[in-house]
């Protein structure tokens, strides 16, 4: 079957809608207004005129390869979030142009993945539309991306009330990933810790942006007392979370940083848990070198966040999660170390 995919136009309106939905469901996370770096939070996102669903492709570093995780946020024209159940992703390779007609070559099921810390309640077997205060999440599917360039994506949802909703968008796929991934050696990062802040070598909010809203106190101290390079030298597995809870464009960072702190308390004997703040100085747009070693590793990396990485005792990255941490996947990966 051939399908027409109009060229996607990046839509800050759609991204803002998704952010507002999460804001409504994430009260108490201590997040401020997102900064101007929100432009690239969802790569290839588009607002689909005249469609049942507006689609934000929420994956950060899509590159050629099999079994790639594709994330999408789905909104109705009234900016309600589609949640729960499964939808169908249909894909077509478009080539070098971000639009046109192409043969659908792939169809996969995609399951709803709630944002940890902002999970909607009262789950249903089939997708349904939610208002913003009820929670947030995306749909995640595993797809094969065998060629670089532009891809068309059609999403079809059979909702709880018997409707069929659909929308289309396009997204870009790179030849190679720009952020370290499974099989790559982990950066041997000499990240600043609470000790550096106490010595006056770095501002507390450069360790965790929430310190700027908490009288200078760095929260979740157990996420900020380990140097990644030291843990790797000891042969210790490491969980690295790169977020900016106060300045996060998608507002996914705050809730997930809180969840990471809880995971560290539960699994601290299995691995070291290290949070890296993105910004050394947000006002001057200076990124922490420690974070840059991970999220700006490639020449075309965009510096998106949040990111989560699992590193084994040999210093090799075994898993990575962009934008939304899959807790079930994380727990299984950690148990397999």
N, C-alpha and C positions, 0 to 999 in steps of 0.2 A: 504494500500500500504506500502510495506517495502522499506526502503531506507538505503543505506550504507553511513556511516559517518566516513571517515578516522580520526585518532587522530589529533587534532589541535596542531599546534606548534606555540607558541607565536611569533609574528612577529613585531619587532621594525621597520622593513621596512614599513609595512603597517601603523603603528601608525605614523611614520615620514611622510608618504605620506599624511595622513589626516591632520597632523599639518601644513605641508607646504601649503596645500590648504587653510587652514584658515589664515595662515600668509599672503598669497597673497591677501586675501580679507579683512584683518584687519589692513591695514596701518593706523598709527596714534594712535594706542592703547597704545604705550609706552612699549610694551612687549620686554623682552630680550630673549636670547636663552634659551630654556627649560633646566631644570636641569636633573640630572641623576635619579630623582625620577619618570621618565616617564614610568618605566617598567610595572606598573600595571594600567596605565590609563584606558585601555579598557580591562575588564576582559574577558579572553577566546578568545581574538582576534586571528585571523589566516589569513595567506595569502593562498588563495586556488589555488594551482597549477593546471593549465589547466582549470580553471573555467572562466565563463564570468565575474563574480563579485568576488572581494575580500571583505570579510566581517570583520568588527571590531565590536564586541559586546561592546557597549559603556555604558552599565549599570554598576553601581558600587556595588550594594548590593542586588543581587538577592537571595531571600530566598523562602522557601515553602509558598505558599499562592495563593489565587485567585486574578485575576485582577491586575497582576503585570505589570508595565511598562517596556517593553523591547526595548532598543535602539540599532540601528545598523548604522554604517557608511558604505557606499557601494562605492567601487572604481572599475573602469575598469582596465584591464591590463596596459593601458597607464596612469593610475593614474588620470583619469577624475572622478569627483564626480557625482554619480547618484543623481538627485534632482527632486522634485516636484511629484505631483500625489500620487498614492498609489502602494505598492507592496504587495505581499503575504508572510507571515511568515508561514512555515510549521514546526511543532515540533514533536520530538520523544524523549522519555525518554530512555537513554542508560544504566543507572545503575551506577556501580562503575568504569567503564572503559571509558576513553575519546575517544571512537571510537567503530566501529562495525556496525552491521545491526539491525535496529529496525523498528517497525511499526509506521508510521506517525499517530498521534492521535489528532492533532489539526491543524487547518488552520485559520489564522486571517488576516484581512487587516491591513496594517500599513501605516500611512500617513507621508508625509515628514514634518519634524519639523526643520525650519531654526534656526541657532544659532542667538539669539537676538544680534543685532548690526553688524551682518555679513550676512544679508539676501540676497540671490540671487534675482535678478530682472527678469522681464519678465517671470513670472510663466506660466507653461503649465498644462493642465489637466492631461496629462500622464507623466511618468518619462522621463527625458532626461539627457544626459551626459553634464557636464559643465567643463570648465577649471577653475583652481584654483582662478583666479582673480575675478571670477563672484560670489563668496560667498561660504557659507558652511552650512552644516546641517546634520541631521540624519533622519532615519525612526523610528517612534515610534508606537508600537502596544501593546495592552493589552492582556496578556496571563495568563493562569492558570498553575501554577507550583505545582503539587500535590505531588511530591516526590523529595527528595534531590538527589544529585549526578550529573552526567553529562547528558546533553541534547544535542540532535542534532538539528540544525536549517538549514533549506533550505529556501532560498529567491528566489522568482520568480518575475520578472518585465516584464511587457508588455510596451515597450517604445513608445515614440511619433512617431518614424519612423517605427514602425511595427515589431521590433525585440523582441524576447524573450530572456532575460538575466537571468542567475541563478547562484547561488553559494551556498556552504554549509560550515558549521563550527560547532564547539561544544562549549559549555560553561558550567560552573559549577553553581550549585544551592545549597545554604547552608540550613541547617535545620532551623536556625533562623537568622533574620537580625542582623547586627552588628552595625548599625547606627540608632539612634532614628527615629521613623516614626509615622504615624498617630495613635492617641490614646495614645501615650507615653507622660509622663510629659516632658516638655522642661527642659534642663539643666539650672539651675539658675546661669548663668555665670556672674562672676564679671570681665568682659572684660576691658582691658585698653582703655582709650579714649584720645582725643587730650589733655585734661587737664593733663594727666599723662606724655605725651611727653613734654608739656610745662614746667612741673615741673622738668624735667630731670630724671624721674623715668624709662623711656623706650625710646629706639631709635625711631624716627619717622617712619622709614621703617618697624619697627615691628608692627606699627599700620596699615600701608598700604605700600606695597613694592614699589609703585610708588614714594614714598617720596624720595627714594634713587636716583631717576633720575630727581627730580624736585627741586634741591637746598634745600632739607630737608623739603619742604613744604608738608604737608599732604593734598592730594586732596579730594574733595567731603566731606567737613567738616561735613555736615549734616548726613553722614553715620557713623561718628566716635565720636559723642558727647553724646551717650546714653549708659548706662550700662544695659545690658539685665536683670539682677536681679532686678534692680530698676524699670524698665518698668513693669515687671511681678508683682512686689509688688503693683504697682499702678493699676493693672488690665487692663493694656493696651496691645492690640495685638502687636505682634512683627514679623517683617520679618527679618530673619537672612540669610545673604549671606556669605558663606565661600569660599574665592577665594584667589589666589595669582597672581595678574595681571602681575607681571614681570616674575615670575618663573614658570608659569603654563605650565605643560607638554603638554596638548592638545591645548593650545592657545585659549581655549574657555573662559578663565577667564576675560581677558581684556575687550572685547566687552560687556560681560554680566555684569561686574561691572559698566561700563558706563551706561548701560540700567537700572541697579538697582538704580543708582543715579537719573536718570530721573523719575523712578517710585516713588521714595521717594518724589520728588518735587510735583508730582501729587497727591499722596495718603498719604502724611505725616500726615494729620489730622485723617486718619483712623487707622494707625498703626505706630509704631516706626520702622525705618529701620536701621539695624545695619550690617555693614560689619566687618567680622573678617578676618584678615590676617592670612594665614596659618603659615608663618615662622616668628619666633622671630629672628633667625639668620640662613639665608640660607647657608652661607659658612660652618658653623659648624653643619648644619642639625638639628637645634633645632626648634621644632614646638612650636608655641604659646599654652600655657595651655588652653586658651579660645577656640581655634579651636579644640584642642584635646578632650575637653569634648563632642564635637559633633561627629567628624569624626573618632575618635579613641575610641569610647565608648565601643565597644565589644572587647573581647580578640583576635578575628581574624580579626578585622577591618584593612583595608589596608591604610587608610589615604588618599584616593583619593579626588580630588577636580576638579571642583567646586561643591558646594552643596547650595541649597536654601530651607529654611524652613518657613512655616507660622504657627504662634502660636496664639491661641485665647486668649481672656481676662482672661480665667481661667487657663492659663499656660499650655494648652494641645496642642501638635502638631496636626494640622489638615491636613496638606499637606507637602510633601517634593518633591523636584525635583533634581535628580542627573544629573550632567554633562551639561544638556541643559534645561534651563528654558522654560516651555511652557507658553507663555504670555497669551494666551486665557484662559487656565486653571487657571493661577494665578489670572487674573482679576476677573474671576467668583468666585473663592474661597474667595478672599478678599471682594467682594461684599456680600457674604453670611454670613460674620461674624456678 
